[in-house]
């Protein structure tokens, strides 16, 4: 068995309020000690994730960026914003009443993004350096949202709800990036952790999923894997819950390996 761990960031590995991962340090150290790859998978941009990736000592392991729209290798420059510019042009081409209810990062200043995310100004600036996707806030009613989504679909644009934002893209998901990364790294068993609806596909694609409690978001409804034990729910929120469940799964899978070895 060659394990790999895929994790969402905000509200999962990172605390919802202060973006700290300190409560997850024991599990992070256990992964490092066993040489288990940790793949950060987030709606964040590559520019945002790179400092965290470096701080965690994740070397050259790839990063899944912008909600799965792309995967990057640390240090690789991403300057091509053509997909993002095309997305913004399509958004601006929608009927005015629908367009007016969607406020994306491209419509906001660095200060506005800082205010809505809690990021420091420099972090907000990195969050606005997008290459593939557009997060934003819908201010209209549910009927208007349905019309908005239908209009986007006609233009080939998908929308996914996360913990805070409705994110638009031309496709690509965290789950779709998993198989190729596992093949590249020679891994055959995946653990995935997330806290929001946009993580559901990743959790169900993995061999073992963890729904991390987040009291500030919409949460994830009951999944079939919860009845079979392949999907867990954390009792504690954020990195504390992340830590407990990763250690629990490492212990379970380690015990399985020892049992296989001596059976």
C-alpha positions in Angstrom: 0.0 0.0 0.0 1.3 3.4 -1.0 -0.7 6.1 0.6 -1.3 9.7 -0.5 -3.3 12.4 1.1 -5.3 15.2 -0.7 -6.6 18.0 1.4 -8.7 21.1 1.0 -7.3 24.2 2.8 -9.8 26.8 4.2 -11.9 25.3 7.0 -10.1 22.0 6.6 -6.4 22.0 7.1 -6.5 25.8 7.8 -8.6 27.3 10.6 -11.7 29.2 9.3 -10.8 32.3 11.4 -7.0 32.7 11.5 -5.9 30.3 8.7 -3.6 28.5 11.1 -2.7 24.8 10.7 -1.0 24.5 14.1 -3.7 22.1 15.5 -2.8 19.7 12.7 0.9 19.5 13.4 1.0 16.0 15.0 -0.7 14.5 11.9 1.5 16.5 9.5 4.6 15.3 11.3 3.3 11.7 11.1 2.8 12.0 7.3 6.3 13.5 6.9 7.8 10.7 9.0 6.2 8.0 6.9 7.0 9.8 3.6 3.3 10.0 2.6 2.7 12.7 0.0 0.4 15.5 1.0 -1.3 17.2 -1.9 -2.9 20.6 -1.3 -6.1 21.0 -3.2 -7.8 24.3 -3.0 -9.8 27.0 -4.6 -6.8 29.2 -3.9 -4.4 30.4 -6.7 -1.0 29.0 -7.2 0.4 32.3 -6.0 -1.5 32.0 -2.7 -0.7 28.4 -2.0 3.1 28.5 -2.8 4.1 30.1 0.6 2.1 27.5 2.6 3.4 24.6 0.4 7.0 25.8 1.2 6.2 26.3 4.9 4.9 22.8 5.2 8.1 21.4 3.5 6.2 19.7 0.7 9.1 19.8 -1.7 8.2 19.1 -5.3 4.8 17.5 -4.7 2.2 19.1 -7.1 -0.5 21.5 -6.0 -4.1 21.4 -7.2 -5.1 25.0 -7.7 -8.3 27.0 -8.3 -10.8 24.3 -7.4 -9.2 21.6 -9.6 -9.0 23.7 -12.7 -5.3 23.0 -13.0 -2.3 21.4 -11.2 1.0 23.1 -10.9 4.5 22.2 -9.7 6.0 24.5 -7.1 8.2 27.2 -8.6 6.5 26.9 -12.0 5.5 30.4 -13.1 1.9 30.9 -14.3 1.5 34.0 -16.3 -1.1 32.9 -18.9 -4.4 34.5 -17.8 -6.2 34.0 -21.1 -8.6 31.4 -19.7 -9.5 33.8 -16.8 -9.9 36.8 -19.2 -12.2 34.7 -21.4 -14.3 33.7 -18.4 -14.6 37.4 -17.3 -15.7 38.4 -20.8 -18.4 35.7 -20.9 -19.6 36.8 -17.4 -19.9 40.4 -18.6 -21.9 39.3 -21.6 -24.7 38.0 -19.4 -28.0 39.9 -19.1 -27.5 42.9 -16.9 -30.0 41.9 -14.2 -28.2 38.6 -13.7 -24.7 40.1 -14.0 -25.5 42.7 -11.4 -26.1 40.1 -8.7 -22.8 38.4 -9.0 -19.8 40.2 -7.5 -16.6 38.3 -8.4 -13.0 38.9 -7.3 -12.4 40.7 -10.6 -15.1 43.2 -9.6 -13.5 43.8 -6.2 -10.5 45.7 -5.0 -7.7 44.1 -2.9 -9.3 45.8 0.2 -12.7 44.3 -0.6 -11.3 40.8 -1.0 -9.4 41.2 2.3 -12.7 42.3 4.0 -14.7 39.4 2.7 -12.1 36.7 3.2 -10.2 37.9 6.3 -7.0 37.8 4.4 -4.3 40.4 4.9 -4.0 42.9 2.1 -1.0 41.2 0.5 -2.9 37.8 0.7 -5.9 39.4 -1.0 -3.7 40.7 -3.8 -2.5 37.1 -4.4 -6.0 35.8 -4.3 -6.9 38.1 -7.2 -4.1 36.8 -9.4 -6.3 34.2 -11.0 -5.6 32.2 -14.0 -8.6 29.8 -14.4 -11.5 30.6 -12.1 -13.6 33.4 -10.7 -14.9 33.2 -7.1 -17.7 35.5 -6.1 -20.8 36.2 -4.1 -24.3 35.9 -5.3 -26.6 38.6 -3.9 -29.9 37.7 -5.7 -32.6 35.3 -4.9 -32.7 31.5 -5.7 -34.8 32.0 -8.8 -32.3 34.5 -10.1 -29.5 32.1 -9.2 -31.1 29.4 -11.2 -31.3 31.7 -14.2 -27.7 32.8 -13.7 -26.4 29.2 -13.6 -28.5 28.3 -16.7 -27.1 31.3 -18.6 -23.5 30.3 -17.6 -24.1 26.7 -18.7 -25.0 27.8 -22.2 -21.6 29.4 -22.4 -19.8 26.2 -21.1 -19.1 27.7 -17.7 -19.6 25.6 -14.6 -20.3 26.9 -11.1 -19.4 25.3 -7.8 -20.4 26.3 -4.3 -17.6 26.3 -1.7 -17.5 27.4 1.9 -17.7 31.1 1.1 -18.0 31.6 -2.6 -19.7 30.5 -5.8 -16.8 29.8 -8.1 -17.0 29.8 -11.9 -14.7 28.0 -14.3 -14.6 26.2 -17.7 -14.3 22.9 -15.9 -11.8 20.7 -14.1 -12.3 19.4 -10.5 -10.1 18.3 -7.6 -11.2 14.7 -8.2 -10.2 14.8 -11.8 -6.6 15.7 -10.9 -6.3 12.9 -8.3 -5.7 9.9 -10.6 -2.9 11.5 -12.7 -1.1 12.7 -9.5 -1.4 9.2 -8.0 0.0 7.6 -11.1 2.8 10.1 -11.3 3.8 9.5 -7.6 3.2 5.7 -7.7 0.4 5.8 -5.1 -2.5 3.4 -4.9 -4.5 4.4 -1.9 -5.9 7.9 -1.3 -7.2 9.8 1.7 -9.1 13.0 1.0 -10.3 15.7 3.4 -12.7 18.6 2.8 -15.4 20.6 4.4 -17.6 22.0 1.6 -19.9 20.8 -1.2 -17.2 21.4 -3.8 -15.1 18.7 -2.0 -17.7 16.0 -2.3 -16.5 14.5 -5.5 -12.9 14.4 -4.2 -14.0 12.7 -1.0 -16.0 10.1 -2.9 -13.3 9.4 -5.4 -10.7 8.7 -2.6 -10.4 5.3 -0.9 -11.0 7.1 2.4 -12.7 10.5 2.8 -13.0 12.8 5.8 -15.7 15.4 6.1 -14.2 18.1 8.3 -16.7 19.9 10.5 -17.1 23.6 9.5 -19.7 25.5 11.5 -19.4 28.5 9.1 -20.3 26.9 5.8 -23.1 24.9 4.2 -21.5 21.6 5.1 -21.8 18.3 3.2 -24.9 16.2 3.4 -24.7 12.5 4.4 -22.7 10.4 1.9 -23.1 6.7 1.2 -19.5 6.0 2.3 -20.4 7.0 5.9 -22.4 3.8 6.3 -19.5 1.6 5.1 -16.8 3.4 7.1 -14.9 4.7 4.1 -16.0 8.3 4.9 -15.6 9.7 8.3 -16.8 13.0 9.9 -14.6 14.9 12.3 -16.0 15.9 15.7 -13.7 18.9 16.0 -13.7 21.6 13.3 -10.9 22.6 11.0 -7.3 21.5 11.7 -8.1 19.9 15.0 -10.6 17.6 13.3 -8.2 17.1 10.4 -5.5 16.0 12.8 -7.7 13.5 14.7 -9.0 11.9 11.6 -5.7 11.6 9.7 -4.1 10.0 12.8 -7.1 7.7 13.1 -6.8 6.6 9.5 -3.1 6.1 9.6 -3.5 3.9 12.7 -6.3 1.9 11.0 -4.3 1.5 7.7 -1.1 0.7 9.6 -2.9 -2.0 11.6 -4.3 -3.4 8.4 -0.8 -3.6 6.9 0.6 -5.4 9.9 -2.3 -7.8 9.9 -1.7 -8.5 6.2 2.0 -9.1 6.8 1.4 -11.6 9.6 -1.7 -13.2 8.2 
